[in-house]
Amino acid sequence: MNIVWTKHAVGRLKQWEKTIGITQEEAERVLRDPGQVVDGDLGVKIAQAKSRGGVLRIPFKEEEGGYRIVTVYWSSRVERYWKG
């Protein structure tokens, strides 16, 4: 599976890496093997997994042969984002 990172996603990952230690490998692992995938806006899907007492969310678009990561973020508000 080919994974392409947008410039925005790379920038956000750097911020999250500094604040709570999220790595590129962890983000890509969530994309490959998410706890859940939910629908976002404008055809974006969101791979998410519980992590560090919160939820790590990876919005992405499916492309031929892989995925394009739109952004990366973590939230302590699991109940807001976790379905079921």
N, C-alpha and C positions, 0 to 999 in steps of 0.2 A: 504494500500500500504506500503510495507516494503522499507525503505530507508537505504542503507549502505553507509557510508562515507569511502573513502580511506584515508590513512595517509596523503597523499599529500593534499587532499581536506581539511582536518581538519587544517593542517598547514596554508594553504592559507586563510581559513576563519578567523583564528586568526589574521593574518596580516590585512585583510580588516576590521575586527571588530575594531582593534586599530586605523586604519587610517580614516575610514569614518562611522563606526558604523554598518556594516552589521552583522546580527545575524544568528544563525543557523535556527531559526524559519522563518526568512525572506527568506533565501535561499531555505528552504524546501517548503515554500509557493509558490515561483516562480516555483519550480519543479512541484508541484501539479496543479497550475493554472497559466501557463505562458501566457504572452502576445503573444509570438510566440515560435515555436519550429522549428529550422533549422538543416540541416544536417551538421555534422562536418566531420572530417577525421576518417578513420578506424572503421566505424560503430558507431561512437559516435554521439549522438544527443545533441543539445544545447537548453535548455529552457532559455528564456530570457524575461526580463521585464524592462520597463523604470523605473529608480529609481534615485533619487538625481541629476537630471539634466543629467544623463547618462544612461547607460544600464548595468544591472546586468545579467551576463551570467553564467549558471550552466551546464557545459558539463556532460553528464551522459550516461550510458549504461543500456539498458533494460535487466533485468534478470528475471528468473522465480519468480513470486510473488512480483516483485518490481523493484527498480532502484539502481544503484551504481553510486554515485556522484564521478566524476573523479577529478574535480577541481572547483574552484569558482573564478570569477573575475568580476571587474567592469571597465567600460571604459567610458570616456567622449565623445568618438567618436561614437555617436548614428548612424550617417549617414553611417558609415562603416559597422555596424553589423545589423541594423534594416532593414528588408525586407518589402518594400511596403509602 
